[in-house]
Amino acid sequence: MSELISIVMPAFNAARFLPHTLASVQQQTWSHWELLLVDDGSTDNTRQVVAEYVALDNRIKYLYQPNGRQGKARNLGLRAAEGKYVAFLDADDYWLPDLLARQFEYLQLTSADMVFCDAYVFSDDSQLTSAGLSALPLLSDSKEPQLYTGLDGIARFLLGNRVPILTALVKREALERVNGFGEDLSYQNAEDYHLWVKLLLEGFTLREHNRPLAAYRKHNNSVSDPVGANLMQVVEAKIDLSEKYSTYKAIIRTSLPPTMAQSLAEVSRCDDNRFYEVISHYLSIINKDYMNPTFQFMRLIGAKKLAIRFSYFIFNRIAI
């Protein structure tokens, strides 16, 4: 019998997307799977929608927790998982029918600890026809499949997230070795990136191939970007990892200023209080607290646009 693959799916107010997403799981050519759907405190009819599927397909299991965000929800699913291999799919995304089969085959072929691939981006179910897929954009701009392992792999991965979580297939023993997802709220929406880096820091191997096998749904209620565009949270994820992995602290800290610079587009959209709070936090991290009075003066005179330009200068020029 083929190996059991456990699929972990957090769901928060996703009832309207679930029928389409669950159908993509049930249509997998790899039939030996279990789905741990974790309702993360939904206030819509997610429970009722899932109940209909549970009644008809004993491979689907419903779990509930009060709202605790993605890391905590995924960990609840992992604790209930019985398979030796784990895949992840959010409740609004979509798998092509051969994702599990191809990812498992590639994992065995390469002896990696985790494999992943590219994914399409869609906004409407009608785009997911065989003819429509080829016209859809892809998440990644990677031209060649990449191998991430050792110090070189860590250094390249610290440049940014390369793994769309909806395409990852990973050995459960590797996840258990690193204690699963981090649950700290400061880096939720980048908790997957935190996990991938943690796997690399613990000596595991991540391997990519370039055949898209999934589709990421882009919509107004999306809480995260699958390749780490939530850069304010990525900064916090790196800070946490630098504190927990002292051997790699220097290399992780070196990657922080460029990430801070990239995150400024997000930071600039914060209200004034939050904006200056984040800038002060960033300055403290890179040991440039002496610049904070300048920003506080800009805050006093209402010069946020000037503060934004100055922050770009600091993190793009001085800090790097």
HELIX and SHEET records of a PDB file:
HELIX    1   1 LEU A   18  GLN A   26  1                                   9    
HELIX    2   2 THR A   46  LEU A   56  1                                  11    
HELIX    3   3 ARG A   69  ALA A   80  1                                  12    
HELIX    4   4 LEU A   99  THR A  110  1                                  12    
HELIX    5   5 ASP A  125  GLN A  127  5                                   3    
HELIX    6   6 SER A  130  LEU A  133  1                                   4    
HELIX    7   7 GLY A  150  PHE A  157  1                                   8    
HELIX    8   8 ILE A  165  THR A  167  5                                   3    
HELIX    9   9 ARG A  172  ARG A  177  1                                   6    
HELIX   10  10 LEU A  185  TYR A  187  5                                   3    
HELIX   11  11 GLU A  191  LEU A  201  1                                  11    
HELIX   12  12 LEU A  231  LYS A  244  1                                  14    
HELIX   13  13 SER A  246  TYR A  248  5                                   3    
HELIX   14  14 LYS A  249  THR A  254  1                                   6    
HELIX   15  15 LEU A  256  VAL A  267  1                                  12    
HELIX   16  16 ASP A  272  ILE A  285  1                                  14    
HELIX   17  17 ASP A  289  MET A  291  5                                   3    
HELIX   18  18 ASN A  292  LEU A  300  1                                   9    
HELIX   19  19 LYS A  304  PHE A  313  1                                  10    
HELIX   20  20 ILE A  314  ILE A  318  3                                   5    
SHEET    1   A 8 ILE A  60  GLN A  65  0                                        
SHEET    2   A 8 TRP A  33  ASP A  40  1                                        
SHEET    3   A 8 ILE A   5  ALA A  11  1                                        
SHEET    4   A 8 TYR A  85  PHE A  88  1                                        
SHEET    5   A 8 LEU A 169  LYS A 171 -1                                        
SHEET    6   A 8 MET A 114  CYS A 117 -1                                        
SHEET    7   A 8 LEU A 206  HIS A 209  1                                        
SHEET    8   A 8 LEU A 147  TYR A 148 -1                                        
SHEET    1   B 3 TYR A  94  TRP A  95  0                                        
SHEET    2   B 3 ALA A 214  ARG A 217 -1                                        
SHEET    3   B 3 TYR A 120  PHE A 122  1                                        
END                                                                             
